[in-house]
């Protein structure tokens, strides 16, 4: 990523952004604010929330990362209710009746 993140961006933060997020310490991060304080060239302070696999914010954090190592994350969240209902088939090959 070359542009500064903006509030609301969902980012994948891993070892490319900072060694502290390498391997199983990688996280999905929702940006709340971007700090304007001076840093080393190419580094940035971000405040936001760690997002779990269900799309729920689990912790507020301030992280210091390399801008070039940040990547947009795919939207996380649970599937929509009844998302696959029409594709379910019973053992006799019929689809279950729809609830109204």
N, C-alpha and C positions, 0 to 999 in steps of 0.2 A: 504494500500500500504506500503510495507516495503522498496522497493528500491527507491533511490532518483529519482525524476522525471528528465526527460531530455528535452532539447529544442525540441518543436514540439509535446510533449505529450498533449493530450486533457483530462482534469480532471474535475470531478464533485466536487465542493467545497461547503460543506454544514456545518451544525452544528457539525458534527463529526470532522471536521477539525479545527473549531474555532467557538465559540459562536456568533461572529459577522456575521456569514453566516447562522445562523439558520433560519428555516421556509422559508418565501418568499424571504429572502435575499440570498438564495443559488444561485450559478452561475456555468456556464460552463466556463472553463479557459484554454486558449492555452498558454503553457509555452514557454517563450522566453529565459529566463536564470534562473539559480539557483545560489544564492549567497553563497559564501564560508565563510562569516563572522561568527564568533562563536555565537551560540544561546543556549538556554536551550536544554537539551537532548530531542530529539524527535520532535523538532520544526525546521522549515525551512523558509527562505525567498525566495519567487518566484516572478519573474517579468514576466508579460505576458499580454494577452488581454482577456477581457470578451467577450464571444461569445454569440450572441443572438440565438433565435430559428431558424432563417433562415441561420445560419452559418456565419454571418457577425461579424467582430470585432467591438465592440462599444466603448470600453474604454481601455486604457493601465493602468495597476495597478501593484503595488508592494504589495504583501500580505504575512502575517506571519501566518503560519498554522502548525498544527500537522501532521507530515508525516503519522502516522497511520490512520488518518481520511480521507486521500485522496483516491479517487476511479477513475479508468478510466471512461471517459464519452463516450457515444455512439456518433458516428459522427453526427454532426448537419448540416443541410443544406436543401435547397429546393429540392423537387423531380426533377428528370431529366425531361427535356422537353418531352412532349408526353408520359410520363411513363405509363399511364393507358389507352392510346388511344385504344388499341385493345380490352380492356375489356368493353368499352362503347357499349351499345345496345340501339337502338331507341325504341320507344313505340310499334312498330310493330314487334319487335324481330330481326331486321336486324342490322348489324354493319354498321357504317357510312363509306363512301368511304375514302380510304387512300389518302392523298395529296402527290404529288411527287415533 
